[in-house]
Amino acid sequence: MYGWGERRPADTVSFFVQLGVPEAASRWIAAYLSERGHLFKQWGADEKATQLAQSLHEGVWFSAGDIDT
């Protein structure tokens, strides 16, 4: 994950659950990110590269065909 960016949800666990991630996994992911930070930070990536990657994904949604979700 690239981190939360400007749109970090107040309840990160509920955010993952709403995306369809099982609650136990959602809790683990939220705790992992809270304790260690996003992956680019862990890898020592340049902050500008991190911001570029975030900008490509933050707030992006798409649909495929006629599905409702």
C-alpha positions, 0 to 999 in steps of 0.5 A: 500500500502507498499509505492513506494520503489525504483521504485517510478514513477515520475507521480504517478497519471498517474501510477495509471491511466495506471493500470486502476484506474479512474483518480479521484481515482488515484488523491486521492490515490496519495495525500493520500500516499503523505500526510500520507505515506504508510500504514505500516508506519501509522500502526507503523510497524517495518521497516524491516517488511515493507522492507520484504513486499515490496520486495515480491511485487516490480517489480512483474508482472504475466499473467493469461492464454492468456490475453494480459494485 
